[in-house]
């Protein structure tokens, strides 16, 4: 063996050892402290996986390995996946919801207990909005098949370097809250039950496809550790809606108007952006001086009295009573699309999220132009002809700010195959 090959083998050996040492320094014996509220362990590295337990701030967990940008950790008798964000400090929440539905976390709060808390709030808000009560159970129970999702994801990104794309396209920093309280999730569930009362479109193949695309976007966003669920409304008008907590609707009419998977990704990304930046909750915070209704909520459901006696204080119950009238106005704002000041941010973030998920962000402009030319009617002010023209102008300007690479996905054929089922 000549000196060249000896040197080459020696160098490769050194590199391998260094890589092993680096990997060991990241994984073995590394301890993280939970720095944020609502930190949960999941049984897989994505936000749609079931919650194993919720962890208190200050709890220390042991690193096992890093997988798909999540930390696999151990704590007590648990092993699961933790969002890296939970190990970094965040500013305290100081909004109208911050004192609602926040209980002192034990070291073993299950998915069931958390869902029950959200459901309790959701039932109250659903009564307020006269929503579809059956939807509460449907939404809480809805989940995607992890194995089929992983297969779909592999097929989608075959030959693509997502890490390179995401390094190139960064999400703008934000100082908004990074989790929804039980009360906010309950408000979103109540609002969603009202929207669902318009009628759901039941097609499991298309429903799964929409949720797969939605979760590709979620994984590429800065809210990758929040759970999102996507539903289809059986109405002809082209619309989409987002509710606090991560329930998103897209109409059958919008799916018929869309021509490519990239356009679908952008519509869903736009709605995800509204929740990622807490637009509805910020709007409520701006209006909190209006809250003063005495006849809004009666006493909380017996669920809270019987099962969570320490979770809801008398002060919180009074706050909940006062919230009903204003929360209904928030619902009307969401459903009619009057949050104009937030639309530019949602469009801009949608293009960033979509690009990071591998989709061509120009699809948003193409879709809006198609909506204009079709003269489609919409009860949502953000999809009127005048609003679409204004949005296109801003989209063109913002596209120049996004350093996205060429060759991103459009996926017309796969979308058209699913569209034939609608």
C-alpha positions in Angstrom: 0.0 0.0 0.0 1.6 3.3 -1.0 1.8 6.4 1.2 -1.0 8.1 -0.6 -3.5 5.4 0.2 -2.2 5.1 3.8 -2.7 8.8 4.2 -6.1 8.7 2.7 -7.2 5.8 5.0 -5.7 7.5 8.0 -7.5 10.8 7.2 -10.8 8.9 6.7 -10.3 7.2 10.1 -9.7 10.5 11.8 -12.8 12.0 10.2 -15.0 9.0 11.3 -13.7 9.2 14.9 -14.3 13.0 15.0 -17.9 12.5 13.7 -18.4 9.8 16.3 -17.1 12.1 19.0 -19.4 15.0 17.8 -22.4 12.7 17.7 -21.6 11.4 21.2 -21.3 14.9 22.5 -24.8 15.7 21.2 -26.5 12.6 22.3 -25.0 10.6 25.1 -25.3 12.1 28.7 -26.6 15.4 27.4 -29.2 16.8 29.7 -31.8 19.4 28.8 -34.0 21.5 31.1 -37.6 22.2 30.0 -37.9 26.0 29.7 -41.4 26.4 28.4 -45.0 25.6 29.3 -47.0 23.1 27.4 -43.9 20.9 26.7 -45.0 17.4 25.7 -43.4 14.1 24.9 -44.8 12.5 21.7 -44.4 9.0 20.5 -43.0 10.1 17.2 -41.0 13.0 15.7 -43.9 15.2 14.4 -46.8 17.1 15.9 -49.5 14.7 14.8 -48.1 11.9 17.0 -49.9 11.1 20.2 -48.8 12.9 23.4 -47.2 10.5 26.0 -47.1 13.1 28.8 -46.7 16.8 29.5 -43.6 18.0 31.3 -43.4 20.8 33.8 -41.1 23.7 33.3 -37.8 23.0 35.1 -37.9 19.2 34.5 -34.6 17.7 33.2 -34.6 15.2 30.4 -31.8 13.0 29.0 -31.0 13.2 25.3 -30.9 9.9 23.4 -30.6 11.1 19.8 -31.7 13.8 17.3 -34.2 12.6 14.7 -36.0 14.6 12.1 -35.1 17.9 13.9 -36.7 16.5 17.1 -35.0 15.3 20.3 -35.6 11.8 21.3 -35.3 11.9 25.1 -35.9 9.9 28.3 -37.5 11.1 31.4 -38.4 8.9 34.4 -40.1 5.8 32.8 -40.9 7.7 29.6 -39.1 7.8 26.2 -40.4 10.0 23.5 -39.8 13.0 21.2 -39.5 16.5 22.4 -39.5 19.8 20.4 -36.1 21.5 20.7 -37.9 24.8 21.3 -39.0 23.5 24.7 -35.4 23.6 25.8 -35.0 27.3 25.1 -36.5 30.2 27.2 -39.5 32.1 25.9 -41.1 35.4 27.0 -44.1 35.1 29.4 -47.5 35.3 28.0 -49.5 38.4 28.9 -52.7 38.2 27.0 -56.4 37.8 27.8 -56.1 34.0 27.8 -53.0 33.7 29.9 -54.9 33.1 33.1 -57.4 30.7 31.6 -57.1 27.0 31.5 -53.6 26.9 32.9 -53.2 24.5 35.7 -50.1 23.5 37.5 -48.7 20.7 35.4 -48.0 17.5 37.2 -45.3 15.2 36.0 -47.8 12.9 34.3 -50.5 14.8 32.4 -51.7 12.5 29.7 -53.1 13.2 26.2 -56.5 12.2 27.6 -56.4 14.7 30.4 -55.3 17.5 28.1 -58.0 16.6 25.5 -60.6 16.6 28.2 -59.6 20.1 29.3 -59.8 21.4 25.7 -63.1 19.6 25.2 -64.5 21.2 28.3 -63.8 24.7 27.0 -64.9 23.6 23.5 -68.3 22.5 24.8 -68.9 25.9 26.4 -67.9 27.9 23.3 -69.8 25.5 21.1 -72.9 26.3 23.0 -72.1 30.0 22.6 -71.9 29.6 18.8 -74.6 27.0 18.5 -72.1 24.7 16.8 -72.1 21.1 15.7 -71.7 19.2 19.0 -70.7 16.0 17.1 -67.8 17.8 15.6 -66.1 18.2 19.0 -65.6 14.4 19.3 -64.7 14.1 15.6 -62.0 16.8 15.8 -60.5 15.5 19.0 -60.4 11.9 17.7 -59.1 12.8 14.2 -55.5 11.6 13.5 -53.5 10.6 10.4 -51.9 7.3 9.8 -48.2 7.8 10.6 -47.0 5.0 8.3 -48.9 6.2 5.3 -47.8 9.8 6.0 -44.1 8.8 6.1 -44.5 6.9 2.8 -46.3 9.9 1.2 -43.5 12.2 2.5 -40.7 10.0 1.0 -42.5 9.9 -2.4 -43.0 13.7 -2.3 -39.4 14.6 -1.6 -37.5 11.9 -3.5 -34.3 13.5 -4.8 -34.8 16.8 -3.0 -32.5 18.3 -0.4 -35.0 19.9 2.1 -32.3 20.8 4.6 -30.5 22.9 2.0 -33.8 24.6 1.0 -34.7 25.4 4.6 -31.2 26.8 5.3 -31.7 29.1 2.4 -35.3 30.1 3.2 -35.6 31.3 6.8 -38.7 32.0 8.7 -38.8 35.6 10.1 -38.4 35.9 13.8 -41.5 36.6 15.8 -42.2 37.5 19.4 -45.8 36.2 19.5 -46.7 33.4 22.0 -45.6 30.0 21.0 -48.4 27.8 22.4 -52.2 27.9 22.8 -53.7 27.6 26.2 -56.5 25.0 26.9 -58.9 27.9 26.8 -57.7 29.1 23.4 -57.8 25.6 22.0 -61.3 25.3 23.4 -62.3 28.6 21.7 -60.9 27.4 18.4 -62.8 24.1 18.9 -66.0 26.0 19.5 -65.6 28.2 16.5 -64.7 25.1 14.4 -67.9 23.4 15.5 -69.8 26.4 14.2 -68.0 26.3 10.9 -68.4 22.6 10.7 -72.2 23.1 11.0 -72.1 24.4 7.4 -71.5 20.8 6.4 -68.4 18.6 6.1 -67.4 16.9 2.9 -66.8 13.2 3.8 -64.3 11.6 1.5 -61.6 9.8 3.4 -59.1 9.6 0.5 -59.2 13.4 -0.1 -59.4 14.1 3.6 -56.2 12.2 4.2 -54.5 13.8 1.2 -55.3 17.3 2.5 -54.0 16.4 6.0 -50.8 15.0 4.5 -50.1 18.2 2.6 -51.1 20.3 5.6 -48.6 18.4 7.8 -45.8 18.8 5.3 -46.3 22.6 5.6 -46.5 22.4 9.4 -43.2 20.5 9.5 -41.6 23.2 7.5 -43.0 26.1 9.6 -41.9 27.6 12.9 -44.9 25.9 14.6 -43.8 22.4 13.7 -44.6 21.2 17.2 -48.2 22.3 17.3 -50.9 19.9 16.2 -53.0 20.9 13.1 -56.1 19.1 11.8 -57.6 19.8 8.4 -61.2 19.4 7.3 -63.2 19.9 4.1 -66.4 21.9 3.9 -69.1 20.7 1.5 -69.9 24.1 0.1 -69.3 25.6 -3.4 -67.8 28.9 -2.5 -64.0 29.0 -2.6 -62.9 29.7 1.0 -60.6 28.6 3.8 -60.7 29.2 7.5 -58.4 28.9 10.4 -59.4 28.7 14.1 -57.2 29.3 17.2 -55.5 26.0 18.2 -55.0 24.6 14.8 -58.2 23.4 13.2 -58.3 24.5 9.5 -61.1 24.2 6.9 -60.9 24.4 3.2 -64.0 24.3 1.0 -64.9 21.9 -1.8 -65.3 25.0 -4.0 -61.7 26.0 -3.3 -60.4 22.5 -4.0 -62.1 22.6 -7.4 -60.6 26.0 -8.1 -57.1 24.9 -7.2 -55.1 23.2 -10.0 -51.9 22.1 -8.4 -50.6 20.7 -5.2 -48.4 23.8 -4.8 -51.5 26.0 -4.8 -53.2 23.7 -2.2 -50.1 23.9 0.0 -50.1 27.7 -0.2 -53.8 28.0 0.8 -53.2 25.7 3.8 -50.0 27.6 4.6 -51.9 30.9 4.6 -54.3 29.5 7.2 -51.5 28.0 9.3 -49.8 31.4 9.3 -52.9 33.0 10.8 -52.7 30.6 13.7 -48.9 30.7 13.9 -49.0 34.5 14.5 -52.1 34.3 16.8 -54.0 36.8 14.7 -57.4 36.0 16.2 -56.1 36.1 19.8 -54.2 39.3 19.1 -57.4 40.8 17.8 -59.2 39.7 21.0 -56.4 41.3 23.1 -56.9 44.5 21.2 -60.6 44.4 22.0 -60.4 43.3 25.6 -61.7 46.6 26.9 -65.0 45.6 25.3 -65.2 42.5 27.5 -67.8 43.1 30.2 -70.8 41.0 29.5 -72.5 39.6 32.7 -74.8 37.2 30.9 -72.3 35.5 28.7 -71.2 32.2 30.3 -73.0 30.7 33.2 -71.1 28.4 35.6 -68.5 26.2 33.9 -69.5 22.7 32.9 -69.8 20.1 35.7 -66.8 18.5 34.1 -64.5 21.1 35.5 -66.3 21.1 38.9 -65.9 17.3 39.2 -62.6 16.6 37.5 -60.5 19.7 37.5 -61.5 21.5 40.7 -58.1 23.3 41.0 -57.8 24.2 37.3 -60.4 26.9 37.1 -60.4 29.6 39.7 -63.4 31.8 40.5 -61.6 34.8 38.9 -61.1 32.7 35.7 -64.8 31.7 35.7 -65.7 35.4 35.8 -63.3 36.1 32.9 -64.8 33.3 30.9 -68.3 34.8 31.4 -67.1 38.1 30.1 -65.5 36.6 27.1 -68.5 35.2 25.4 -69.8 38.3 23.7 -66.4 39.4 22.4 -65.4 35.9 21.4 -68.6 35.7 19.2 -67.5 38.9 17.5 -64.1 37.3 16.9 -65.9 34.3 15.3 -67.8 36.7 13.0 -64.4 38.4 12.1 -62.9 35.0 11.3 -65.8 33.7 9.2 -66.3 36.9 7.3 -62.6 37.6 6.8 -62.3 41.1 8.1 -58.8 40.9 9.6 -57.3 42.8 6.6 -54.3 44.0 8.5 -53.1 40.4 9.0 -53.5 39.2 5.4 -50.2 40.5 4.1 -48.3 38.7 6.9 -50.3 35.5 6.3 -49.6 35.6 2.5 -45.9 36.3 3.1 -45.5 33.5 5.7 -47.5 31.2 3.4 -45.0 31.6 0.6 -42.1 31.0 3.1 -43.7 28.0 4.6 -44.5 26.5 1.2 -41.0 27.1 -0.1 -39.5 25.5 2.9 -41.8 22.5 2.3 -40.5 22.3 -1.2 -43.4 24.0 -3.1 -43.2 26.8 -5.6 -44.5 29.9 -3.8 -45.6 31.6 -7.0 -48.6 29.4 -6.9 -50.4 31.8 -4.6 -50.4 34.6 -7.2 -51.5 32.2 -9.9 -54.4 31.0 -7.8 -55.6 34.5 -6.9 -55.5 35.5 -10.5 -57.6 32.5 -11.4 -60.1 33.5 -8.7 -60.3 36.9 -10.2 -60.9 35.7 -13.7 -63.5 33.2 -12.6 -65.6 35.9 -10.9 -66.1 33.4 -8.0 -68.4 34.6 -5.3 -67.2 34.4 -1.7 -68.6 35.5 1.7 -65.0 36.0 2.8 -63.7 39.5 2.1 -60.2 38.2 1.6 -61.3 36.4 -1.5 -63.3 39.2 -3.2 -62.0 40.5 -6.6 -60.9 43.8 -5.1 -59.1 42.1 -2.2 -57.4 39.5 -4.4 -56.0 42.3 -6.6 -54.6 44.1 -3.6 -53.1 40.8 -2.3 -51.4 40.1 -5.7 -49.6 43.4 -5.7 -48.2 42.7 -2.2 -47.4 39.1 -3.1 -45.3 40.3 -6.1 -43.4 42.6 -3.9 -42.8 40.0 -1.2 -41.8 37.3 -3.6 -38.7 39.3 -4.3 -37.7 39.2 -0.7 -37.8 35.4 -0.5 -34.5 33.7 -1.5 -36.1 30.5 -2.7 -34.4 28.2 -5.2 -35.7 27.1 -8.6 -37.1 23.7 -9.3 -39.5 23.6 -6.4 -42.6 21.3 -6.6 -45.8 22.1 -8.4 -47.2 18.5 -8.6 -50.1 19.1 -10.9 -50.7 15.5 -11.8 -50.9 14.2 -8.3 -53.3 16.9 -7.4 -55.5 16.3 -10.4 -55.7 12.6 -9.5 -57.2 13.5 -6.1 -59.3 16.3 -7.6 -61.2 13.7 -9.7 -62.5 12.2 -6.4 -64.1 15.5 -5.4 
